[in-house]
Structures are given as C-alpha cells and as structure tokens.
C-alpha cells in the first residue's frame, strides 16, 4: 500500500510493507516511482486554479448546509 502526499508542491509517496517482505525489497533492483494521475494534475495546476477550486469547494459546502 502507498500513501501519496502533496505539500507545498513537494510530492512524496510512502510505502507500507510487511516486515517479511522487507528483505526481498532490499535485494531487488530499484523501481521508478511516478505520481498518480491525480497528483500529476494537482502539481500541474497554477496557484490561481487551486484558489478557484478551493472557492468552488467552499461554496458547495456553504450551500449544502
């Protein structure tokens, strides 16, 4: 399982593995890790687009009450 985070335009992916699989990973070749399509989209957004999306989200929440 992997957890993806995007904070201050810095992408991180954390893998959660079982202890028994750890030694196998140490012996394996490294693999390329690429962001998911959602994270790619968020990274590509401009600051204005992020603010607009946040405003739209807040408006939806306001009207949902």
C-alpha positions in Angstrom: 0.0 0.0 0.0 1.2 3.5 -0.8 0.2 6.9 0.6 0.7 9.9 -1.7 1.0 13.4 -0.3 1.5 16.8 -1.9 2.5 19.6 0.4 3.9 22.9 -0.8 4.3 21.4 -4.3 6.6 18.7 -2.9 5.5 15.2 -3.9 6.0 12.2 -1.6 5.0 8.6 -1.7 5.3 6.4 1.3 5.1 2.7 1.0 3.7 0.5 3.8 5.1 -3.0 3.6 5.1 -6.2 5.7 8.3 -6.9 7.6 8.7 -10.3 5.9 8.8 -8.5 2.5 11.5 -6.0 3.6 14.5 -8.3 2.9 13.2 -9.1 -0.5 12.9 -5.4 -1.3 16.5 -4.8 -0.1 17.7 -7.4 -2.6 15.6 -6.2 -5.5 16.5 -3.6 -8.1 15.1 -0.1 -7.6 12.0 0.8 -9.5 10.8 4.2 -10.8 8.1 5.7 -8.8 5.8 8.1 -10.6 2.9 10.1 -9.2 -0.7 9.0 -9.8 -2.8 10.9 -12.4 -4.5 12.9 -9.6 -1.2 14.1 -8.1 0.1 14.9 -11.7 -3.0 17.1 -12.1 -2.5 18.8 -8.8 1.1 19.5 -9.5 0.3 21.0 -12.9 -2.3 23.4 -11.6 -1.4 27.0 -11.2 -1.9 28.9 -7.9 -5.0 30.6 -9.4 -6.6 27.3 -10.4 -6.0 25.9 -6.9 -7.6 29.0 -5.4 -10.6 28.8 -7.7 -11.1 25.1 -6.9 -10.9 25.9 -3.2 -13.5 28.7 -3.6 -15.8 26.4 -5.5 -15.4 23.7 -2.9 -16.3 26.2 -0.1 -19.3 27.5 -2.0 -20.6 23.9 -2.3 -20.2 23.3 1.4 -21.9 26.6 2.2 -24.9 25.6 0.1 -25.0 22.0 1.4 -25.9 23.2 4.9 
